[in-house]
Amino acid sequence: MRGRFNERRDVRDMRSKNRFIRLGGAHDPDILPTRLDDDDQEPSFQVRVNRQSVNTINRQLGAGGSGMQRMTGGGQNKFTTQNRKVDHRSRIQQQAIAADGGVRKDVVMVFQIKVKHGGTYGLSWIVKQLGSRVEDFKPILPEVDQQNNASFYVKDAEQAESIMMLSNRIRHKETNTALRMWKNEVVAPWRRLSAADVELLNAVIDSRYNGEARALDLAEFSADKRLTGFMFRLTSNNVMLHVLDRIDECYGHLTALSLKSNKLDSLDCTSMLLWATKFVKVLDLSSNEIRKMDQVAKLKGLPVEMVFLEGNPLCDEFTRSSDYLSAVHNIFPRVNMLDGNAVTPILTGVDPLDVGIEPLYRPSYFGDQPQVKELIEGFLLRFYEIYDGDNPLMDRKKLADAYHDEESMFTLTLQNFSNASGKSWKYHPEECFHAYIRQSHNLKQLDKWDTRRAERVHVGAMSIVVALAKLPKTSHLKDSFTLDVSLVTSTLMAFSLSGLFEDGPGVRSGDVPELKYFNRQFVVAPRDASSLVIISDMLFISSLHPPRLEKFKKLQEKAAKNALAPSTSQTMPIVSAVVDVNLTQPPPPIAQMPINGEPDNETKLEMIKQFSQQSGMKPDWSEKCLQDSNWNFEQAGQNFLVARATIPADAFV
Amino acid sequence: MSSLDIEKIDRKTCEDAMQLIRLYYEVIDRRRERLGFMYAEGASLVWNGNSVNGSQAIGKFLTEIPDTQHEVISVDVQRFSPLAAAPFGGDAMTALIAGGVIIDGIYHSFTQSMLLMRDPLSEKSMILSDRFRYVD
């Protein structure tokens, strides 16, 4: 394995990760024996490729050799040309692994992910679960192995990592078990194409695309004159995977695809089509070597309406045409044309699978009024500057000005989050824990403080700051803050801040205290035109188990990525949460805050300038876009992204 | 305010809030068709940063998220003083809830904060603003 990569450090990193996973998996007797320790154990591949289907062999190669003996002689499939190819490939792998230093250039390293008992959950269920959670998820060659584990390959290390983050986090309802996964870096069951091959293939693929019809005709691909003398058959994994990569890259909007007459007997690779395009309505698989409908089922999920399967051995499986049609409809319920004959589809209209998708996790929400954001951010900045002071006993008393003299309230709760299996992480240091838990106003633990309520509910500015002063010294991580503004009326605002902090005597004295999670909800009223006064302050804190902290950080990264994604259609895009409430009593004598209406001219000019810089549009166009979005910068940005294609070129600088 | 007053108010507040919160999670986990009725007409929701306004739209939004199963581990509640609650018909509470939720099969920790008001005419408590966010 040595020297396979140019960057040797990376290899070492991956090795150590592999080792880590091995250690983790060592507790599990079901996992370990099925896997080859690819970098320690000298591989002694006695590959006896006997009458095995290409899948089985790929699986063996991917997973390592330990299960190999068990497999010999068990297959029933004919010895096909593909087997020979795989045989050849396995030799390549042997060479790649055995050669110490002199590694072949065409070897591809990938990550194999395995899902324990994956066969029980079903491949499509697993793929759907992961697909809805992992960005740009493209599993290669998904299948179920002899041990009933599901496996697939991914190319990207980061993606493999984010899939692993989901291990033990997804529950299967029927069996009430959590999906357990592990990963291994392995030699891919396909070879790397040379740059020249890629170029040639791309030229051929591109020339076979009809842009007007959005159709790609790959019929008799290897017979293409430009490819003579080369071994470019779609039955080769690497060629097919490249074709699908090309579709993904350039022809994702494809609606018709012909793979006619390509000697295909497996659609394992072709199933990647599901990730490359979502609009294939016409699919021609005729005159191939497909023996079973199971192979076609690997393309289930495409909205196919017209399909050609004639000329495949699978057609002989059916004696009655109605059975044939129903088998096809099981896979493609929208089919209205089968082998050129009109048939009645069993599904029309919107795909019912489209509902029930979880909305994206998004960053802070401020509403559509920039002044509100500014006001609240300024308020919080000052608040935490004082709150995090070196001497809480003195400093926090200065916060008295922030609370309403009589009407304000403060309570706190401390309860450590538990994980999916009910375990929680201890809150350190203990003295901080006690300081908080003595005050905790958690209704779920009411029996512990039922008779001492007044000690835990603080009313009025003076009483509140005394309570705050007794709490441990803290340091809040402003980079971790997420702020949601959930209510804005002319008399009240509610917002919720969450993030990480450190506490205890160790803070800022060289120690590395543990990070904790907090969520603080404020309800404020305007004191005057430029300042706020707190009516209600509620603080929740919890310890964070280190893996959970990692997930917290990942989620923040995801939020940042989702910031510019268009809003889900059914929600009203960024509307201010102004509430009309019937007043039965006069409003409290608190000054009105000018939080409605447009920003002043100076702010507008600055917004135009920034928008112009970010969008590349001229100032007058930027102004128009902002105006149309009621001077909501974020909304204007989204509108711009949606409409960019239709904006004339002279709008840009 | 005397500590006796505080105790008295807090006792009533906790009772009211526990009832409402139990009902809320029962509805969202098992009877989503009733969700729309729990929000005031002009209510606002910020769900993992997604904003939705109006009881009808909120009901629709929450009905369409994948199946949930909430486990509440912490509830804190405060009742607004009559003066502060005046714009909301004279009686309003605010609650901060934390726990775990299995959503579409995956486990997250979450926090949720709500502003609840009692409609002076129907005497029914409604959610005026709701903010939900995953921790991890």
Interface residues (C-beta under 8 A of the other chain):
Chain A: Q129 S132 R133 L166 R169 I170 R171 H172 K173 V355 G356 I357 E358 P359 L360 Y361 R362 P363 S364 Y365 G367 H404 E406 E407 M409 T411 L412 T413 Q415 F417 S418 N419 A420 H441 N442 L443 K444 L446 R453 A454 V457 V459 G460 T482 D484 V485 S486 L487 T489 T491 L492 A494 S496 S498 Y517 N519 Q521 V523 A525 I535 S536 M538 F540 S542 R548 K551 F552 K554 L555 A559 N562 S567 T568 Q570 T571 M572 I574 V575 A577 V578 V579 D580 V581 N582 L583 T584 Q585 P586 P587 P588
Chain B: M1 S3 L4 I6 E7 D10 R11 C14 A17 M18 A40 G42 A43 S44 L45 V46 W47 N48 G49 N50 S51 V52 N53 G54 A57 K60 F61 E64 I65 P66 D67 V72 I73 S74 V75 D76 V77 Q78 F80 S81 L83 A84 A86 P87 F88 G89 G90 T94 L96 A98 G100 I102 I103 D104 G105 I106 Y107 S109 T111 S113 L115 M117 P120 L128 S129 D130 R131 R133 Y134 V135 D136
